[in-house]
Amino acid sequence: MKKNLIKAVLFWLLLQTQLLGSEYEWSATASKSEAYADEAIHLEYVCRFNDRAELYAIEFDPVRDDANYTITLLRKDEKIEEGKKISTYEFVAYVHQAGLRQFAFDLEMKKTNKDSIENTVIGRDNGYYAEYETKIIKQKELTVNILENNSTLVGALAMEIKKDTPSLKAYTPYHMQITLSGKANFNALKPFAFVIEGVKIFSEAPQKNITLTEDGYEGSWSQKFVFVATKDFVIPKITLNYFDLVNAATKELSSEQTQVEVLPPTFVKEELLDADPEPFVFEKEYLYYLLTFITGFLFAKIKIKFHKSKKTQKNIFQEKVKNATSLEELSMILALKDVKKYESLILEIETKKLTSLQGAKKLIEY
C-alpha cells in the first residue's frame, strides 16, 4: 500500500513537472509573397515543443470559403523527433480580391491542469473527464500582395474534345465529351451549355478527378453531351478563357465548330417486327444515352396521330396519353414531352418492370 502511494506521488510530481516545463514555439510561412487573384497559395504552420508534450492539445481550424478567401486543409501531421513533438498544419488558400492581404489566425493551446492530474492519479469520481487550461495564441501574420486578373479561372490548362464521326442516321445519338486537364481552381469551372434549334440535347453533370496539392488542384474535369436530330446541324465553336499562370496572361482554349450530317432513317418495318430483342443491361451513368436512343427509335417505329386543336398543351398531352395503345407508344410520348421528368417511368417500361399500360398511365404526373 505504501509503495503504491509513493508511486502515485512520484507520478503526480512527474506530470506536474512536465505540465509546467513543456514549452513550444510556432512558426508560419507562405509559399508566395505575391500572387494573382484565385491563384493557389500554400500556408504552413509548425509548432515545435521541447518535449513529447503529451499534455497538450491544439485547436486550429482556419478553413473558410467566402467572398474574400477560400482556405482548405491540405494535411495535418504530428510526429516525435528526438523526443520532441512537432505538429504541422498545411493549407491551400485562394484570395478572390486584389490588394494587400493578411493571413492572421487565432488558435487554442489546451493543456491538462492540476485538478485533472489529481483526479486521474488519486482516482476521484470524475477522474475520467479531462480538464484543460486554454490559451488563445495569435499566429504570425502573413502578408501577400494579390495582383488583379480578369478571370476567376486561374492555372495552366489543356482542352481535349472527343466526338463521333459527324455523319449519322436520323435519331441516332451523336456523342461529344469535353475534357480539361492540368492545374487550376477547378471549382470555378461552370458547365458548358448548348442551344441548337431542332436538336434535342442531353448533358451529364461535370465529372471531376482532382487532387489538392501545394500548388492547388491538379487533375481533370469532363462533361459529356448527346445530340439527337432529324436534319443536319452545327455544334458551335467551343471556347474557354482563363488566366494562364505560365505566361501571366489571359489565354483562350477553343475547338472549331462541328458540322454534323444527318442521313434519313433506313428502318424497315418487317425487320423491326421480326428482330429478336437484345438483352438489356442498365448502367445508371448512361441513362441519358438510353433515353435518347429510345426516343429516336420509337419515333421512327410508331406512327402517332397529332391532332390540330385549340386545346392547351396540357390537354393535348393528356389526350395523347389517353389514346396510347401500347407501352412503347406511351414511352415515346413521355420522352418527347419531358425526358428528364419522366425518365424513371420510361426506364421501368423499357426494362419491363412495368407491364400494365393502364397502370403506367395512372403513374403519370401532368
C-alpha positions in Angstrom: 0.0 0.0 0.0 2.8 2.3 1.0 4.7 1.6 -2.3 1.6 2.3 -4.4 1.2 5.6 -2.6 4.8 6.5 -3.3 4.4 5.6 -6.9 1.3 7.7 -7.2 3.0 10.7 -5.7 6.1 10.3 -7.9 3.8 10.0 -11.0 2.0 13.1 -10.0 5.2 15.0 -9.5 6.5 13.8 -12.9 3.3 15.0 -14.6 3.3 18.3 -12.7 6.9 18.9 -13.8 6.1 18.1 -17.4 3.0 20.3 -17.2 5.0 23.3 -16.0 8.1 22.6 -18.1 6.6 22.0 -21.6 7.4 24.9 -23.9 6.6 25.4 -27.6 7.3 27.7 -30.5 5.1 28.4 -33.5 6.4 29.3 -37.0 4.3 30.3 -40.1 5.3 30.6 -43.8 3.5 31.3 -47.1 4.8 29.9 -50.3 4.4 33.3 -52.1 4.7 36.9 -51.2 2.9 37.9 -54.4 0.2 36.0 -56.3 -2.7 36.6 -58.6 -6.3 36.6 -57.5 -7.5 33.0 -57.3 -4.0 31.6 -57.5 -3.1 28.8 -55.0 -1.0 29.9 -52.0 0.5 27.2 -49.7 0.4 28.1 -46.0 2.3 26.1 -43.4 2.2 26.4 -39.6 4.5 24.4 -37.4 4.5 24.0 -33.6 7.8 22.7 -32.1 7.7 21.5 -28.4 10.7 21.0 -26.2 9.4 17.5 -25.1 6.8 14.9 -26.1 4.0 17.3 -25.0 1.5 14.5 -24.1 -0.5 17.0 -22.1 -1.1 19.4 -24.9 -3.9 19.6 -27.5 -4.2 22.1 -30.3 -7.4 23.6 -31.8 -6.5 25.2 -35.1 -9.1 25.4 -37.9 -8.9 28.5 -40.2 -10.7 26.7 -43.0 -13.3 29.0 -44.7 -15.0 29.8 -48.0 -16.4 33.3 -48.5 -16.3 36.3 -50.9 -12.7 37.1 -49.8 -10.9 33.8 -49.2 -11.2 30.1 -49.8 -8.9 28.1 -47.4 -8.8 24.3 -47.5 -6.9 21.9 -45.3 -4.2 20.1 -47.2 -2.9 17.9 -44.4 -2.2 17.8 -40.7 0.7 15.9 -39.1 2.1 15.1 -35.6 5.4 13.3 -35.0 8.1 12.9 -32.4 11.7 13.6 -33.4 14.5 13.1 -30.8 11.9 13.0 -28.0 10.2 16.3 -29.1 6.8 16.7 -30.6 6.3 18.5 -33.9 2.7 19.5 -35.0 2.3 20.7 -38.6 -0.7 22.2 -40.3 -0.8 22.9 -44.1 -3.5 24.8 -46.0 -4.1 25.9 -49.6 -5.6 29.4 -49.8 -7.2 31.3 -52.7 -7.7 35.0 -52.3 -10.5 36.3 -54.5 -9.8 40.1 -54.4 -6.7 42.1 -55.4 -4.8 44.1 -52.8 -2.5 43.6 -49.9 -4.0 40.7 -47.9 -3.2 39.3 -44.5 -3.5 35.8 -43.1 -3.9 36.3 -39.4 -5.4 33.4 -37.4 -6.0 32.6 -33.8 -5.7 29.1 -32.3 -6.2 27.4 -28.9 -3.4 25.7 -26.9 -5.0 23.4 -24.4 -3.2 21.6 -21.6 -4.3 19.4 -18.8 -4.5 21.3 -15.4 -3.5 20.3 -11.9 -7.0 19.1 -10.9 -7.3 16.8 -13.9 -4.0 15.1 -13.0 -5.1 14.7 -9.4 -8.4 13.2 -10.5 -6.6 10.7 -12.7 -3.9 9.7 -10.1 -5.9 9.8 -6.9 -9.0 8.3 -8.5 -11.8 10.7 -7.8 -15.2 10.1 -9.2 -14.8 12.5 -12.1 -11.4 11.2 -13.0 -12.5 10.1 -16.4 -13.2 13.6 -17.5 -10.1 15.6 -18.8 -9.9 19.2 -17.8 -7.9 21.7 -19.8 -6.5 25.2 -19.4 -6.9 27.1 -22.7 -4.6 29.8 -24.0 -5.5 31.8 -27.2 -2.5 32.4 -29.4 -2.3 34.7 -32.4 -0.4 33.2 -35.3 2.3 35.2 -37.1 0.6 37.5 -39.6 1.5 36.6 -43.2 1.1 39.3 -45.9 0.7 38.5 -49.6 0.3 41.1 -52.4 -2.6 39.9 -54.6 -2.5 41.0 -58.2 -5.6 41.6 -60.3 -6.5 39.4 -63.3 -9.6 39.4 -65.5 -10.7 35.8 -64.9 -11.9 33.7 -61.9 -10.4 30.6 -63.5 -6.7 30.5 -63.0 -4.0 28.0 -63.7 -2.5 26.0 -66.6 -5.0 24.0 -68.6 -5.3 21.9 -71.8 -8.6 21.1 -73.5 -9.5 17.9 -75.4 -12.7 17.3 -77.4 -13.8 13.7 -78.2 -16.7 13.3 -80.6 -18.3 10.9 -83.0 -17.8 10.9 -86.8 -20.0 13.8 -88.0 -22.2 11.6 -90.2 -25.1 9.6 -88.8 -28.7 8.5 -89.3 -31.7 10.4 -88.0 -32.5 9.8 -84.4 -29.1 8.3 -83.8 -27.3 9.9 -80.8 -24.2 12.0 -81.5 -21.8 11.9 -78.6 -19.3 14.5 -77.5 -17.0 14.9 -74.5 -15.1 18.0 -73.3 -12.1 17.4 -71.0 -10.0 20.0 -69.3 -6.8 18.9 -67.6 -3.9 20.4 -65.7 -3.7 22.7 -62.7 -6.4 25.2 -61.8 -9.1 26.2 -59.3 -11.5 23.6 -61.0 -14.3 24.6 -58.7 -14.6 27.9 -60.6 -15.4 26.0 -63.9 -19.0 26.2 -64.9 -20.8 23.6 -67.1 -20.9 24.1 -70.8 -24.3 24.5 -72.4 -25.6 24.4 -76.0 -28.8 25.6 -77.6 -29.3 24.4 -81.2 -32.7 24.8 -82.9 -34.3 21.5 -83.8 -31.8 19.4 -81.8 -32.5 17.6 -78.5 -29.5 18.0 -76.3 -28.7 15.9 -73.2 -25.8 16.7 -70.9 -24.2 14.9 -68.0 -23.2 16.7 -64.8 -19.4 17.5 -65.0 -17.1 14.8 -63.5 -14.1 15.9 -61.5 -11.0 13.8 -60.9 -8.8 16.2 -59.0 -6.3 16.2 -56.1 -5.4 19.0 -53.8 -1.6 19.7 -53.8 0.6 22.5 -52.5 0.2 24.2 -55.9 -3.6 23.9 -55.9 -5.9 21.4 -57.5 -4.5 19.0 -60.2 -6.3 16.6 -62.4 -9.1 16.7 -64.9 -12.7 17.9 -65.4 -15.0 16.5 -68.1 -18.6 16.8 -69.3 -20.5 14.6 -71.8 -23.2 15.5 -74.3 -25.6 13.7 -76.6 -27.3 15.4 -79.6 -30.3 13.9 -81.3 -31.7 15.4 -84.5 -33.6 14.6 -87.8 -31.6 17.0 -90.0 -28.1 18.4 -90.4 -27.0 20.7 -87.5 -23.9 22.6 -86.4 -22.3 22.4 -82.9 -20.9 25.9 -82.4 -17.3 26.7 -81.6 -16.3 25.8 -78.0 -14.3 28.4 -76.2 -12.9 28.8 -72.7 -11.0 31.8 -71.4 -8.8 31.6 -68.3 -5.8 33.3 -66.7 -2.7 31.4 -67.6 -0.1 31.5 -64.8 2.7 30.3 -67.1 2.5 33.3 -69.3 0.8 35.6 -66.8 -1.9 36.5 -69.4 -5.4 35.6 -70.5 -5.5 32.5 -72.7 -8.3 31.1 -74.9 -8.8 27.4 -75.3 -11.0 26.6 -78.3 -12.4 23.9 -80.7 -13.8 24.7 -84.1 -17.5 24.3 -84.8 -18.6 20.9 -86.0 -20.9 20.3 -89.0 -22.9 17.1 -88.4 -24.6 15.5 -91.4 -27.8 13.6 -90.5 -28.9 11.0 -93.0 -32.6 9.9 -93.4 -33.6 6.9 -91.3 -33.5 3.5 -93.0 -35.7 1.4 -90.7 -37.5 -1.5 -92.5 -40.8 -2.3 -90.8 -40.6 -6.1 -91.3 -37.1 -6.2 -90.0 -38.1 -4.3 -86.9 -41.0 -6.6 -86.2 -39.1 -9.8 -86.8 -35.9 -8.9 -85.0 -35.2 -10.6 -81.6 -34.7 -8.0 -78.9 -31.2 -7.7 -77.5 -30.7 -8.4 -73.7 -30.9 -5.1 -71.8 -28.1 -4.2 -69.4 -28.6 -0.9 -67.5 -25.8 1.3 -66.2 -27.1 4.4 -64.4 -24.4 6.8 -65.7 -25.5 6.1 -69.3 -29.2 6.6 -68.6 -29.5 9.7 -70.8 -27.9 7.8 -73.7 -30.5 5.1 -73.4 -33.4 7.5 -73.3 -32.2 9.5 -76.3 -31.9 6.3 -78.4 -35.3 5.1 -77.2 -36.9 8.4 -78.2 -35.5 8.3 -81.7 -36.2 4.6 -82.2 -39.8 4.7 -81.1 -40.5 7.9 -83.0 -39.4 6.1 -86.2 -41.3 2.9 -85.4 -44.6 4.1 -84.1 -46.9 6.4 -86.0 -48.8 8.8 -83.8 -51.6 11.0 -84.9 -51.1 14.6 -83.9 -54.5 16.4 -83.9 -54.7 20.0 -84.6 -56.6 21.6 -81.8 -57.1 24.8 -79.9 -56.6 22.9 -76.7 -53.9 23.7 -74.2 -50.6 21.9 -74.3 -51.5 20.0 -71.1 -54.9 18.9 -72.6 -53.2 17.7 -75.8 -50.6 15.8 -73.8 -53.4 14.2 -71.7 -55.2 13.2 -74.8 -52.1 11.6 -76.3 -51.6 9.6 -73.2 -55.2 8.5 -73.1 -55.1 7.4 -76.7 -51.8 5.5 -76.4 -52.5 1.8 -77.3 -49.1 0.3 -76.2 -46.4 0.8 -73.6 -43.9 1.6 -76.4 -46.2 4.4 -77.7 -46.7 5.7 -74.2 -42.9 5.7 -73.6 -42.2 7.7 -76.7 -44.9 10.2 -75.8 -43.4 10.8 -72.4 -39.8 11.0 -73.8 -40.9 13.7 -76.3 -42.8 15.6 -73.7 -40.1 15.8 -71.0 -37.5 13.0 -70.9 -36.0 14.3 -67.6 -39.3 14.5 -65.8 -40.5 11.0 -66.9 -37.1 9.2 -67.1 -37.8 6.9 -64.2 -41.2 5.8 -65.6 -39.7 5.4 -69.1 -36.9 3.3 -67.6 -39.5 1.0 -65.9 -41.3 0.5 -69.2 -38.1 -0.3 -71.2 -36.7 -2.7 -68.6 -40.1 -4.5 -68.4 -40.6 -3.7 -64.7 -43.9 -2.1 -65.7 -46.1 -4.2 -68.0 -49.5 -2.7 -67.5 -50.5 0.1 -69.9 -53.3 1.4 -67.6 -51.1 1.1 -64.6 -48.4 3.2 -66.3 -51.0 5.8 -67.3 -52.1 6.2 -63.6 -48.5 6.9 -62.6 -48.1 10.0 -64.9 -48.0 13.4 -63.3 -49.3 16.1 -65.6 
